[in-house]
Amino acid sequence: MVKTPKTPKTSNSDVPEVPVPKLVGLMAVDARQAAHEHGVLISAADRDDFDRVTVEYVVRQYPLPGVEVPRNAVVTVWFDLGEGEGGGGAGVRVPRAPGPRGGGMRRELPEPDEPPARSESFSPCP
């Protein structure tokens, strides 16, 4: 059986289509390189100085990774989270341990009438 080589998909304009690479999580310099290697252009919606941005991380992209687009199509990336998308600055969250189990006997202690008297022999310093 003779296998025929796969040809890239073409749209109505006979421009080959390429899959959009995953750019989220990459630094700006690496995102530009990955876009170039995959045959797409990249634009930053929230950075006017995108050509000078190097160490900021991509947090969003459109179109999503894997979508077929015409070669040299523009993929838009964002470096900042939008309104309501997080960025609360809470840091690492540690799960809380569960509280005491319910059930069992519970007793209510009576309210003290007066604070406990201090022992006169008590001395905080030796």
All heavy atoms as an XYZ file, in Angstrom:
944
protein
N       0.837     -1.172      0.000
C       0.000      0.000      0.000
C       0.882      1.237      0.000
O       1.771      1.385      0.829
C      -0.912     -0.031      1.227
C      -1.708      1.197      1.397
S      -2.677      1.061      2.891
C      -4.160      1.766      2.322
N       0.649      2.125     -0.909
C       1.427      3.350     -1.034
C       0.712      4.457     -0.278
O      -0.466      4.709     -0.498
C       1.595      3.737     -2.520
C       2.332      5.048     -2.636
C       2.281      2.637     -3.281
N       1.450      5.063      0.635
C       0.868      6.173      1.399
C       1.152      7.471      0.675
O       2.272      7.722      0.244
C       1.462      6.240      2.803
C       1.033      5.117      3.687
C       1.554      5.355      5.074
C       1.063      4.267      6.006
N       1.501      4.472      7.375
N       0.142      8.260      0.561
C       0.328      9.573     -0.044
C       0.605     10.566      1.065
O       0.022     10.485      2.136
C      -0.924     10.012     -0.827
O      -2.025     10.014      0.063
C      -1.191      9.078     -1.990
N       1.511     11.484      0.836
C       1.810     12.461      1.886
C       0.602     13.346      2.155
O      -0.155     13.666      1.253
C       2.980     13.260      1.328
C       2.954     13.047     -0.143
C       2.285     11.717     -0.373
N       0.456     13.690      3.428
C      -0.645     14.573      3.803
C      -0.329     15.984      3.351
O       0.792     16.466      3.515
C      -0.872     14.565      5.309
C      -1.461     13.292      5.814
C      -1.786     13.426      7.276
C      -2.473     12.174      7.772
N      -2.860     12.286      9.174
N      -1.317     16.608      2.793
C      -1.159     18.007      2.414
C      -1.891     18.862      3.427
O      -2.898     18.443      3.977
C      -1.736     18.268      1.006
O      -3.094     17.874      1.002
C      -0.968     17.494     -0.045
N      -1.372     20.032      3.686
C      -2.059     20.880      4.665
C      -3.440     21.263      4.173
O      -3.674     21.395      2.981
C      -1.149     22.104      4.802
C      -0.178     22.038      3.692
C      -0.184     20.649      3.144
N      -4.341     21.418      5.130
C      -5.692     21.858      4.787
C      -5.634     23.244      4.174
O      -4.782     24.058      4.524
C      -6.579     21.911      6.037
C      -6.846     20.581      6.652
C      -7.737     20.766      7.861
C      -7.999     19.453      8.554
N      -8.847     19.621      9.718
N      -6.531     23.496      3.296
C      -6.594     24.825      2.697
C      -7.992     25.381      2.842
O      -8.970     24.642      2.836
C      -6.202     24.801      1.202
O      -7.077     23.912      0.528
C      -4.769     24.364      1.017
N      -8.074     26.669      2.981
C      -9.374     27.322      3.069
C      -9.764     27.783      1.677
O      -9.128     27.445      0.686
C      -9.296     28.502      4.037
O      -8.407     29.469      3.544
N     -10.780     28.584      1.585
C     -11.247     29.074      0.293
C     -10.192     29.885     -0.438
O     -10.167     29.953     -1.650
C     -12.512     29.916      0.470
C     -13.659     29.064      0.970
O     -13.651     27.844      0.820
N     -14.644     29.704      1.567
N      -9.284     30.500      0.301
C      -8.276     31.349     -0.324
C      -6.987     30.583     -0.639
O      -5.986     31.190     -0.968
C      -7.980     32.557      0.563
O      -7.400     32.105      1.766
N      -7.004     29.275     -0.544
C      -5.844     28.420     -0.803
C      -4.642     28.721      0.085
O      -3.501     28.473     -0.291
C      -5.428     28.503     -2.281
C      -6.471     27.872     -3.193
O      -7.163     26.943     -2.723
O      -6.583     28.307     -4.345
N      -4.887     29.262      1.268
C      -3.826     29.481      2.246
C      -3.840     28.281      3.186
O      -4.884     27.951      3.741
C      -4.060     30.792      3.038
C      -3.005     30.953      4.123
C      -4.058     31.980      2.104
N      -2.714     27.594      3.362
C      -2.704     26.426      4.251
C      -3.062     26.827      5.677
O      -2.707     27.910      6.133
C      -1.281     25.904      4.160
C      -0.488     26.906      3.436
C      -1.412     27.884      2.797
N      -3.754     25.934      6.371
C      -4.123     26.193      7.752
C      -3.139     25.494      8.675
O      -2.616     24.423      8.355
C      -5.547     25.729      8.033
C      -6.571     26.595      7.317
C      -7.984     26.344      7.787
O      -8.215     25.377      8.546
O      -8.851     27.130      7.406
N      -2.899     26.119      9.812
C      -1.969     25.586     10.804
C      -2.672     25.578     12.160
O      -3.542     26.404     12.414
C      -0.671     26.427     10.867
C       0.102     26.333      9.565
C      -0.968     27.876     11.203
N      -2.291     24.655     13.045
C      -2.891     24.662     14.391
C      -2.270     25.764     15.247
O      -1.066     26.034     15.163
C      -2.553     23.283     14.945
C      -1.339     22.858     14.204
C      -1.425     23.504     12.847
N      -3.097     26.382     16.060
C      -2.623     27.423     16.979
C      -1.849     26.739     18.109
O      -2.338     25.791     18.720
C      -3.805     28.231     17.561
C      -3.335     29.209     18.621
C      -4.546     28.953     16.458
N      -0.630     27.188     18.401
C       0.135     26.588     19.505
C      -0.400     27.049     20.854
O      -1.068     28.078     20.958
C       1.549     27.111     19.278
C       1.351     28.419     18.596
C       0.129     28.240     17.722
N      -0.091     26.287     21.905
C      -0.459     26.693     23.260
C       0.568     27.708     23.733
O       1.751     27.406     23.866
C      -0.473     25.492     24.202
C      -0.864     25.882     25.607
C      -0.883     24.711     26.552
C      -1.353     25.223     27.897
N      -0.636     24.645     28.994
N       0.113     28.915     23.976
C       1.000     29.996     24.387
C       0.833     30.362     25.862
O       1.713     30.989     26.447
C       0.752     31.233     23.512
C       0.915     30.997     22.004
C       0.491     32.231     21.226
C       2.320     30.583     21.667
N      -0.291     29.968     26.464
C      -0.550     30.280     27.872
C       0.515     29.595     28.726
O       0.817     28.419     28.548
C      -1.957     29.827     28.290
C      -2.164     29.999     29.791
C      -3.003     30.593     27.522
N       1.089     30.360     29.637
C       2.117     29.832     30.525
C       3.524     30.121     30.042
O       4.482     29.942     30.785
N       3.660     30.564     28.798
C       4.979     30.895     28.265
C       5.321     32.346     28.558
O       4.439     33.200     28.625
C       5.024     30.672     26.751
C       4.804     29.260     26.239
C       4.854     29.248     24.713
C       5.829     28.309     26.805
N       6.618     32.621     28.700
C       7.059     34.004     28.796
C       6.902     34.645     27.422
O       6.859     33.953     26.406
C       8.517     34.078     29.249
C       8.692     33.762     30.715
S      10.340     34.162     31.342
C      11.355     33.049     30.435
N       6.813     35.944     27.387
C       6.575     36.670     26.137
C       7.588     36.302     25.062
O       7.231     36.051     23.914
C       6.591     38.171     26.382
N       8.858     36.238     25.414
C       9.890     35.926     24.436
C       9.693     34.523     23.865
O       9.856     34.290     22.672
C      11.307     36.127     25.035
C      11.594     35.129     26.142
C      12.362     36.062     23.959
N       9.303     33.564     24.712
C       9.070     32.197     24.254
C       7.784     32.094     23.446
O       7.693     31.307     22.501
C       9.021     31.236     25.444
C      10.349     31.196     26.195
O      11.407     31.353     25.542
O      10.335     31.002     27.416
N       6.766     32.871     23.812
C       5.505     32.869     23.064
C       5.727     33.392     21.649
O       5.186     32.836     20.679
C       4.457     33.713     23.790
N       6.528     34.444     21.516
C       6.831     34.960     20.170
C       7.549     33.912     19.332
O       7.241     33.708     18.156
C       7.671     36.241     20.271
C       6.872     37.457     20.657
C       7.662     38.744     20.453
N       8.795     38.850     21.354
C       8.743     39.432     22.548
N       7.611     39.944     22.985
N       9.812     39.511     23.304
N       8.494     33.201     19.940
C       9.249     32.169     19.224
C       8.332     31.014     18.813
O       8.385     30.543     17.676
C      10.393     31.650     20.103
C      11.236     30.581     19.453
C      11.997     31.080     18.234
O      12.376     32.251     18.172
N      12.209     30.214     17.270
N       7.468     30.554     19.728
C       6.553     29.453     19.421
C       5.581     29.843     18.315
O       5.292     29.038     17.418
C       5.790     29.036     20.679
N       5.074     31.052     18.357
C       4.157     31.518     17.314
C       4.862     31.518     15.958
O       4.309     31.063     14.958
C       3.630     32.907     17.653
N       6.082     32.017     15.929
C       6.855     32.065     14.688
C       7.082     30.650     14.135
O       6.910     30.406     12.942
C       8.189     32.767     14.923
C       9.094     32.770     13.740
N       8.856     33.567     12.638
C      10.212     32.054     13.468
C       9.805     33.336     11.737
N      10.635     32.425     12.224
N       7.440     29.718     15.024
C       7.696     28.342     14.600
C       6.452     27.649     14.071
O       6.546     26.752     13.243
C       8.288     27.541     15.762
C       9.702     27.940     16.117
C      10.211     27.269     17.379
O       9.463     26.484     18.005
O      11.373     27.543     17.748
N       5.278     28.038     14.561
C       4.021     27.413     14.127
C       3.357     28.158     12.976
O       2.275     27.788     12.540
C       3.053     27.292     15.307
C       3.428     26.187     16.240
N       4.356     26.353     17.236
C       3.008     24.899     16.313
C       4.484     25.216     17.894
N       3.691     24.329     17.352
N       3.959     29.242     12.521
C       3.440     29.946     11.355
C       2.289     30.892     11.622
O       1.473     31.146     10.742
N       2.207     31.396     12.851
C       1.170     32.383     13.168
C       1.847     33.643     13.697
O       2.989     33.612     14.154
C       0.145     31.856     14.204
C      -0.658     30.705     13.642
C       0.819     31.454     15.499
N       1.129     34.736     13.608
C       1.603     36.000     14.164
C       1.016     36.153     15.555
O       0.015     35.526     15.886
C       1.179     37.155     13.264
C       1.643     37.061     11.805
C       1.051     38.204     11.000
C       3.152     37.052     11.725
N       1.609     36.997     16.358
C       1.143     37.160     17.734
C       0.999     38.645     18.034
O       1.805     39.469     17.589
C       2.115     36.464     18.713
C       1.572     36.436     20.122
C       3.465     37.076     18.660
C       2.384     35.563     21.056
N      -0.054     38.972     18.772
C      -0.331     40.349     19.157
C      -0.760     40.361     20.612
O      -1.450     39.451     21.070
C      -1.451     40.908     18.276
O      -1.873     42.160     18.757
N      -0.351     41.380     21.335
C      -0.731     41.505     22.743
C      -1.777     42.600     22.874
O      -1.514     43.756     22.566
C       0.478     41.813     23.605
N      -2.953     42.221     23.364
C      -4.051     43.178     23.491
C      -3.813     44.184     24.608
O      -4.315     45.300     24.554
C      -5.358     42.430     23.728
N      -3.053     43.796     25.635
C      -2.885     44.674     26.789
C      -1.483     45.269     26.898
O      -1.111     45.815     27.918
C      -3.243     43.940     28.083
C      -2.411     42.687     28.300
O      -1.691     42.278     27.373
O      -2.484     42.105     29.402
N      -0.686     45.189     25.832
C       0.659     45.744     25.866
C       0.960     46.498     24.580
O       0.990     45.924     23.506
C       1.716     44.643     26.010
C       1.730     43.960     27.343
C       2.292     44.918     28.397
N       2.548     44.237     29.624
C       1.669     44.098     30.591
N       0.475     44.577     30.457
N       1.967     43.486     31.698
N       1.189     47.799     24.710
C       1.596     48.589     23.546
C       3.058     48.321     23.199
O       3.463     48.437     22.052
C       1.411     50.082     23.819
C      -0.060     50.449     23.989
O      -0.906     49.745     23.407
O      -0.338     51.424     24.705
N       3.841     47.937     24.211
C       5.272     47.697     24.022
C       5.582     46.206     23.923
O       6.592     45.739     24.416
C       6.054     48.320     25.172
C       5.648     47.757     26.531
O       4.586     47.099     26.617
O       6.393     47.955     27.503
N       4.715     45.448     23.261
C       4.840     43.996     23.210
C       6.192     43.537     22.666
O       6.738     42.541     23.122
C       3.702     43.391     22.378
C       3.814     41.909     22.214
C       3.787     41.074     23.310
C       3.952     41.339     20.957
C       3.896     39.700     23.170
C       4.057     39.975     20.802
C       4.031     39.156     21.912
N       6.760     44.250     21.745
C       8.039     43.835     21.167
C       9.177     43.911     22.182
O      10.208     43.269     22.012
C       8.379     44.667     19.928
C       8.381     46.164     20.198
O       7.636     46.613     21.088
O       9.129     46.878     19.504
N       8.992     44.663     23.282
C      10.032     44.773     24.308
C       9.728     43.937     25.549
O      10.577     43.789     26.416
C      10.212     46.239     24.696
C      10.806     47.066     23.565
C      11.143     48.472     24.027
N      10.035     49.151     24.669
C       9.212     50.008     24.064
N       9.379     50.282     22.791
N       8.246     50.590     24.727
N       8.515     43.390     25.657
C       8.145     42.566     26.811
C       8.855     41.227     26.669
O       8.803     40.603     25.615
C       6.614     42.364     26.872
C       6.240     41.416     27.993
C       5.903     43.692     27.050
N       9.520     40.773     27.736
C      10.252     39.509     27.637
C       9.880     38.505     28.716
O       9.675     37.339     28.418
C      11.769     39.752     27.709
O      12.075     40.449     28.905
C      12.259     40.518     26.508
N       9.798     38.915     29.962
C       9.651     37.938     31.046
C       8.251     37.832     31.633
O       8.046     37.096     32.590
C      10.658     38.217     32.190
C      12.066     38.029     31.710
C      10.448     39.591     32.775
N       7.294     38.536     31.094
C       5.932     38.387     31.601
C       5.303     37.149     30.974
O       5.614     36.782     29.849
C       5.109     39.638     31.295
C       5.590     40.822     32.103
C       4.639     41.986     32.003
O       3.425     41.762     32.094
O       5.123     43.105     31.835
N       4.392     36.516     31.701
C       3.782     35.271     31.258
C       2.429     35.505     30.595
O       1.642     36.325     31.057
C       3.598     34.313     32.442
C       4.906     33.736     32.913
C       5.661     34.376     33.879
C       5.392     32.555     32.372
C       6.867     33.857     34.312
C       6.596     32.018     32.789
C       7.324     32.677     33.759
O       8.518     32.163     34.177
N       2.160     34.745     29.555
C       0.876     34.794     28.864
C      -0.158     34.111     29.763
O       0.055     32.986     30.219
C       0.959     34.070     27.498
C      -0.401     34.010     26.830
C       1.977     34.738     26.593
N      -1.296     34.783     30.018
C      -2.341     34.204     30.861
C      -3.590     33.822     30.065
O      -4.411     33.045     30.544
C      -2.738     35.144     32.027
C      -1.560     35.358     32.976
C      -3.270     36.466     31.515
N      -3.754     34.382     28.866
C      -4.891     34.055     28.002
C      -4.455     34.148     26.558
O      -3.506     34.844     26.233
C      -6.052     35.041     28.190
C      -6.798     34.906     29.453
C      -8.031     35.785     29.445
N      -7.655     37.202     29.409
C      -8.480     38.171     29.084
N      -9.717     37.922     28.760
N      -8.081     39.426     29.094
N      -5.189     33.448     25.701
C      -4.935     33.569     24.271
C      -6.227     33.316     23.505
O      -7.128     32.648     23.992
C      -3.859     32.584     23.809
C      -4.329     31.151     23.692
C      -3.243     30.237     23.177
O      -2.280     29.994     23.889
N      -3.392     29.737     21.966
N      -6.294     33.906     22.296
C      -7.412     33.661     21.395
C      -6.885     33.749     19.971
O      -6.202     34.707     19.649
C      -8.531     34.692     21.585
C      -9.705     34.389     20.701
C     -10.637     33.441     21.086
C      -9.849     35.006     19.472
C     -11.701     33.135     20.259
C     -10.906     34.703     18.646
C     -11.838     33.769     19.049
O     -12.881     33.457     18.235
N      -7.168     32.763     19.171
C      -7.930     31.537     19.369
C      -7.214     30.560     20.307
O      -6.022     30.668     20.548
C      -8.060     30.945     17.975
C      -7.450     31.889     17.019
C      -6.735     32.926     17.796
N      -7.985     29.599     20.770
C      -7.477     28.602     21.701
C      -6.501     27.659     21.004
O      -6.531     27.508     19.781
C      -8.646     27.814     22.291
C      -9.619     28.632     23.134
C     -10.794     27.775     23.564
C      -8.913     29.216     24.339
N      -5.647     26.980     21.776
C      -4.687     26.048     21.191
C      -5.395     24.928     20.414
O      -6.444     24.440     20.813
C      -3.958     25.461     22.402
C      -4.182     26.424     23.499
C      -5.492     27.087     23.226
N      -4.796     24.554     19.293
C      -5.311     23.457     18.493
C      -6.275     23.863     17.401
O      -6.556     23.089     16.493
N      -6.802     25.070     17.460
C      -7.731     25.544     16.437
C      -6.954     25.758     15.142
O      -5.844     26.289     15.154
C      -8.414     26.864     16.886
C      -9.238     27.468     15.766
C      -9.258     26.636     18.119
N      -7.512     25.313     14.038
C      -6.868     25.499     12.736
C      -7.161     26.910     12.231
O      -8.318     27.321     12.155
C      -7.407     24.474     11.736
C      -7.098     23.039     12.117
C      -5.706     22.593     11.707
O      -5.185     23.117     10.710
O      -5.146     21.731     12.394
N      -6.109     27.636     11.903
C      -6.230     28.996     11.376
C      -5.362     29.108     10.125
O      -4.418     28.338      9.955
C      -5.803     30.062     12.418
C      -6.717     30.060     13.624
C      -4.358     29.867     12.830
N      -5.666     30.054      9.249
C      -4.801     30.243      8.088
C      -3.389     30.646      8.517
O      -3.214     31.337      9.519
C      -5.466     31.386      7.319
C      -6.869     31.423      7.809
C      -6.838     30.926      9.223
N      -2.391     30.181      7.779
C      -1.000     30.557      8.075
C      -0.902     32.079      8.122
O      -1.533     32.786      7.362
C      -0.070     29.992      7.002
C       1.401     30.326      7.261
C       2.322     29.624      6.292
N       2.291     28.169      6.413
C       2.911     27.462      7.357
N       3.588     28.086      8.292
N       2.839     26.159      7.379
N      -0.123     32.590      9.052
C       0.087     34.021      9.305
C      -1.132     34.719      9.902
O      -1.204     35.942      9.876
C       0.576     34.754      8.046
C       1.938     34.278      7.615
O       2.784     33.980      8.450
N       2.148     34.177      6.322
N      -2.081     33.953     10.450
C      -3.199     34.562     11.177
C      -2.668     35.109     12.498
O      -1.632     34.674     13.012
C      -4.292     33.528     11.444
N      -3.374     36.067     13.057
C      -2.942     36.698     14.304
C      -3.581     35.991     15.494
O      -4.789     35.789     15.540
C      -3.314     38.198     14.329
C      -2.956     38.821     15.667
C      -2.621     38.928     13.198
N      -2.741     35.610     16.448
C      -3.189     35.052     17.725
C      -3.003     36.157     18.755
O      -1.910     36.724     18.883
C      -2.369     33.808     18.118
C      -2.783     33.309     19.491
C      -2.521     32.716     17.078
N      -4.076     36.490     19.467
C      -4.014     37.549     20.470
C      -3.735     36.930     21.827
O      -4.351     35.930     22.210
C      -5.344     38.331     20.519
O      -5.621     38.825     19.205
C      -5.258     39.496     21.486
N      -2.790     37.517     22.556
C      -2.450     37.046     23.895
C      -2.626     38.188     24.887
O      -2.600     39.362     24.522
C      -1.001     36.510     23.961
C      -0.830     35.286     23.078
C       0.009     37.570     23.610
N      -2.820     37.813     26.156
C      -2.938     38.774     27.250
C      -1.953     38.376     28.334
O      -1.738     37.192     28.581
C      -4.353     38.776     27.835
C      -5.378     39.387     26.955
C      -5.829     40.675     26.996
C      -6.113     38.751     25.897
N      -6.785     40.865     26.033
C      -6.986     39.704     25.341
C      -6.120     37.464     25.366
C      -7.847     39.418     24.301
C      -6.969     37.171     24.314
C      -7.826     38.146     23.797
N      -1.400     39.380     28.990
C      -0.453     39.140     30.070
C      -1.048     39.441     31.432
O      -0.492     39.052     32.443
C       0.820     39.978     29.865
C       1.585     39.544     28.662
C       1.436     40.203     27.458
C       2.432     38.456     28.724
C       2.138     39.797     26.341
C       3.124     38.035     27.609
C       2.982     38.711     26.413
N      -2.153     40.154     31.478
C      -2.820     40.470     32.735
C      -4.186     39.823     32.741
O      -4.831     39.727     31.699
C      -2.989     41.987     32.913
C      -1.675     42.683     33.173
O      -0.795     42.060     33.805
O      -1.525     43.843     32.768
N      -4.637     39.413     33.919
C      -5.973     38.869     34.046
C      -6.981     39.998     33.949
O      -6.735     41.107     34.418
C      -6.127     38.141     35.381
C      -5.249     36.896     35.527
C      -5.332     36.366     36.944
C      -5.652     35.828     34.542
N      -8.113     39.724     33.332
C      -9.160     40.723     33.193
C      -9.983     40.854     34.459
O      -9.757     40.167     35.456
N     -10.973     41.722     34.405
C     -11.867     41.937     35.542
C     -12.518     40.619     35.950
O     -13.076     39.908     35.126
C     -12.963     42.929     35.177
C     -12.505     44.368     35.166
C     -12.232     44.879     36.559
O     -12.995     44.585     37.479
O     -11.214     45.582     36.709
N     -12.434     40.275     37.228
C     -13.103     39.097     37.752
C     -12.454     37.776     37.368
O     -13.039     36.725     37.582
N     -11.237     37.799     36.822
C     -10.583     36.559     36.423
C      -9.550     36.075     37.428
O      -8.776     35.195     37.148
C      -9.893     36.729     35.063
C     -10.848     36.824     33.928
C     -10.135     36.866     32.612
O      -9.117     37.571     32.482
O     -10.598     36.184     31.697
N      -9.510     36.653     38.578
C      -8.529     36.225     39.559
C      -7.559     37.341     39.853
O      -7.854     38.511     39.708
N      -6.367     36.945     40.233
C      -5.360     37.940     40.559
C      -5.613     38.588     41.904
O      -5.188     39.698     42.148
N      -6.306     37.885     42.800
C      -6.634     38.428     44.105
C      -5.439     38.590     45.015
O      -5.517     39.231     46.040
N      -4.334     37.987     44.663
C      -3.137     38.132     45.467
C      -3.180     37.390     46.782
O      -2.487     37.727     47.714
N      -3.996     36.358     46.879
C      -4.105     35.623     48.125
C      -2.950     34.654     48.325
O      -2.795     34.097     49.391
C      -5.427     34.856     48.178
N      -2.161     34.435     47.314
C      -1.027     33.529     47.445
C      -1.465     32.083     47.432
O      -2.516     31.733     46.917
N      -0.658     31.243     48.031
C      -0.955     29.810     48.064
C      -2.034     29.565     49.098
O      -1.942     30.023     50.230
C       0.318     29.004     48.415
C       0.001     27.536     48.533
C       1.388     29.256     47.386
N      -3.027     28.821     48.695
C      -4.108     28.511     49.632
C      -3.915     27.104     50.175
O      -3.695     26.179     49.428
C      -5.454     28.629     48.945
C      -5.740     30.042     48.511
C      -7.098     30.123     47.850
N      -7.314     31.451     47.353
C      -8.114     32.329     47.939
N      -8.767     32.007     49.022
N      -8.266     33.528     47.434
N      -4.008     26.992     51.500
C      -3.866     25.705     52.157
C      -5.256     25.244     52.563
O      -6.013     26.007     53.170
C      -2.955     25.824     53.396
C      -2.832     24.508     54.120
C      -1.604     26.354     52.993
N      -5.621     24.000     52.231
C      -6.954     23.550     52.625
C      -7.088     23.502     54.141
O      -6.145     23.162     54.855
C      -7.067     22.150     52.014
C      -5.706     21.770     51.602
C      -4.880     23.002     51.512
N      -8.242     23.857     54.612
C      -8.491     23.834     56.049
C      -8.786     22.411     56.496
O      -9.431     21.651     55.794
C      -9.682     24.712     56.398
C      -9.423     26.161     56.162
C     -10.592     26.970     56.615
N     -10.347     28.379     56.377
C     -11.204     29.319     56.664
N     -12.349     29.020     57.207
N     -10.913     30.576     56.413
N      -8.314     22.078     57.677
C      -8.615     20.770     58.248
C     -10.078     20.769     58.672
O     -10.620     21.796     59.077
C      -7.719     20.501     59.442
N     -10.743     19.631     58.577
C     -12.149     19.605     58.992
C     -12.275     19.881     60.487
O     -11.388     19.545     61.272
C     -12.600     18.190     58.648
C     -11.355     17.392     58.518
C     -10.275     18.346     58.120
N     -13.383     20.491     60.859
C     -13.650     20.793     62.258
C     -14.014     19.540     63.033
O     -14.042     18.435     62.489
N     -14.302     19.691     64.306
C     -14.667     18.516     65.106
C     -15.973     17.913     64.608
O     -16.846     18.603     64.105
C     -14.808     19.071     66.530
C     -14.971     20.537     66.361
C     -14.323     20.915     65.072
N     -16.053     16.619     64.731
C     -17.272     15.926     64.302
C     -18.430     16.271     65.223
O     -18.253     16.506     66.400
C     -17.071     14.417     64.320
C     -16.067     13.960     63.302
C     -15.995     12.470     63.315
N     -15.037     12.038     62.320
C     -14.913     10.810     61.925
N     -15.670      9.872     62.448
N     -14.031     10.484     61.022
N     -19.615     16.289     64.649
C     -20.804     16.550     65.448
C     -21.241     15.291     66.185
O     -20.677     14.217     66.013
N     -22.261     15.423     66.982
C     -22.779     14.264     67.703
C     -22.135     14.138     69.064
O     -21.285     14.912     69.466
N     -22.540     13.120     69.781
C     -22.005     12.897     71.120
C     -22.681     13.813     72.123
O     -23.514     14.648     71.793
N     -22.323     13.636     73.363
C     -22.926     14.455     74.406
C     -22.276     15.821     74.442
O     -21.087     15.972     74.269
C     -22.755     13.783     75.767
C     -23.572     12.528     75.914
S     -23.500     11.861     77.576
C     -24.188     13.173     78.521
N     -23.089     16.792     74.645
C     -22.593     18.151     74.815
C     -23.110     18.654     76.147
O     -24.227     18.362     76.540
C     -23.090     19.059     73.691
C     -22.569     18.673     72.349
C     -23.119     19.601     71.305
N     -22.747     19.144     69.988
C     -22.174     19.907     69.076
N     -21.933     21.149     69.323
N     -21.851     19.414     67.916
N     -22.317     19.384     76.808
C     -22.794     19.948     78.058
C     -22.518     21.430     78.068
O     -21.580     21.906     77.435
C     -22.172     19.277     79.268
C     -20.706     19.501     79.391
C     -20.157     18.821     80.609
N     -18.738     19.134     80.652
C     -18.009     19.053     81.706
N     -18.543     18.654     82.833
N     -16.742     19.367     81.675
N     -23.331     22.111     78.742
C     -23.194     23.555     78.822
C     -22.672     23.898     80.200
O     -23.226     23.477     81.213
C     -24.555     24.209     78.598
C     -24.482     25.699     78.507
C     -25.836     26.284     78.160
O     -26.501     25.767     77.260
O     -26.214     27.264     78.821
N     -21.594     24.644     80.223
C     -21.039     25.046     81.512
C     -21.763     26.287     81.992
O     -22.110     27.157     81.198
C     -19.549     25.339     81.366
C     -18.681     24.163     80.920
C     -17.248     24.622     80.690
C     -18.719     23.063     81.965
N     -21.986     26.373     83.290
C     -22.662     27.559     83.812
C     -21.746     28.783     83.696
O     -20.520     28.666     83.685
C     -22.935     27.215     85.277
C     -21.937     26.158     85.619
C     -21.656     25.422     84.347
N     -22.359     29.946     83.551
C     -21.608     31.188     83.491
C     -20.971     31.436     84.850
O     -21.618     31.265     85.888
C     -22.538     32.359     83.151
C     -23.089     32.313     81.749
C     -22.004     32.558     80.712
O     -21.086     33.367     80.947
O     -22.088     31.921     79.645
N     -19.731     31.838     84.898
C     -19.116     32.118     86.200
C     -19.693     33.402     86.787
O     -19.969     34.356     86.063
C     -17.632     32.260     85.871
C     -17.584     32.592     84.421
C     -18.807     31.981     83.813
N     -19.867     33.391     88.085
C     -20.402     34.570     88.752
C     -19.335     35.661     88.839
O     -19.609     36.833     88.691
C     -20.900     34.220     90.156
C     -22.107     33.297     90.086
O     -22.826     33.361     89.051
O     -22.334     32.519     91.012
N     -18.126     35.250     89.129
C     -17.042     36.199     89.223
C     -15.759     35.513     88.755
O     -15.668     34.306     88.751
C     -16.895     36.735     90.646
C     -16.824     35.656     91.698
C     -16.897     36.266     93.082
O     -17.874     36.941     93.394
O     -15.916     36.082     93.801
N     -14.781     36.307     88.335
C     -13.553     35.686     87.844
C     -12.867     34.894     88.950
O     -13.020     35.210     90.128
C     -12.693     36.864     87.394
C     -13.306     38.075     87.974
C     -14.733     37.746     88.299
N     -12.137     33.854     88.566
C     -11.457     33.059     89.594
C     -10.441     33.906     90.356
O      -9.790     34.777     89.791
C     -10.766     31.945     88.814
C     -10.786     32.366     87.389
C     -11.863     33.391     87.235
N     -10.346     33.650     91.650
C      -9.420     34.401     92.505
C      -8.011     33.914     92.243
O      -7.777     32.728     92.052
C      -9.792     34.214     93.974
N      -7.080     34.849     92.239
C      -5.688     34.477     92.023
C      -5.096     34.011     93.339
O      -5.343     34.584     94.391
C      -4.893     35.666     91.509
C      -5.337     36.064     90.117
C      -4.495     37.144     89.597
N      -3.212     36.565     89.191
C      -2.256     37.265     88.619
N      -2.399     38.543     88.407
N      -1.129     36.694     88.276
N      -4.310     33.007     93.244
C      -3.648     32.499     94.442
C      -2.569     33.499     94.845
O      -1.818     33.984     94.010
C      -3.048     31.136     94.141
O      -2.237     30.729     95.197
N      -2.502     33.813     96.128
C      -1.528     34.776     96.588
C      -0.125     34.226     96.541
O       0.844     34.961     96.541
C      -1.895     35.234     98.004
C      -3.163     36.022     97.990
C      -3.472     36.562     99.363
O      -2.530     36.861    100.139
O      -4.643     36.677     99.667
N       0.005     32.901     96.491
C       1.328     32.301     96.445
C       1.868     32.238     95.010
O       3.004     31.834     94.795
C       1.298     30.908     97.059
O       0.472     30.081     96.283
N       1.068     32.625     94.037
C       1.501     32.564     92.627
C       2.413     33.733     92.346
O       2.136     34.873     92.666
C       0.265     32.617     91.717
C       0.631     32.707     90.279
C       1.060     31.595     89.578
C       0.567     33.917     89.603
C       1.394     31.691     88.253
C       0.900     34.000     88.281
C       1.322     32.884     87.577
N       3.541     33.440     91.738
C       4.476     34.488     91.339
C       4.944     34.170     89.926
O       5.517     33.113     89.694
C       5.659     34.522     92.313
O       6.623     35.426     91.821
N       4.697     35.080     88.955
C       5.089     34.790     87.590
C       6.597     34.759     87.405
O       7.099     34.144     86.498
C       4.448     35.913     86.768
C       4.203     37.005     87.744
C       4.035     36.364     89.075
N       7.338     35.422     88.259
C       8.792     35.433     88.123
C       9.402     34.627     89.259
O       8.999     34.747     90.404
C       9.331     36.864     88.205
S       8.774     37.888     86.850
N      10.410     33.845     88.992
C      11.047     33.066     90.074
C      11.868     33.907     90.997
O      12.279     34.958     90.784
C      11.921     32.043     89.339
C      11.956     32.437     87.916
C      10.934     33.504     87.704
